[in-house]
Amino acid sequence: MRRRNAREGISRTVSVYLDEDT
């Protein structure tokens, strides 16, 4: 249960991180 949530959380964090860099 935590592994699935962690994967989705990382994907969202990466998306936001790249969006902020632009």
Backbone hydrogen bonds, N-H to C=O, Kabsch-Sander energy under -0.5 kcal/mol:
donor,donor_aa,acceptor,acceptor_aa,energy
5,N,1,M,-1.6
6,A,2,R,-2.9
7,R,3,R,-2.3
8,E,4,R,-2.2
9,G,5,N,-2.8
10,I,6,A,-2.7
11,S,7,R,-2.3
12,R,8,E,-2.2
13,T,9,G,-2.7
14,V,10,I,-3.0
15,S,11,S,-2.0
16,V,12,R,-2.4
17,Y,13,T,-2.8
18,L,14,V,-2.8
19,D,15,S,-2.3
20,E,16,V,-2.5
21,D,17,Y,-1.7
22,T,18,L,-1.6
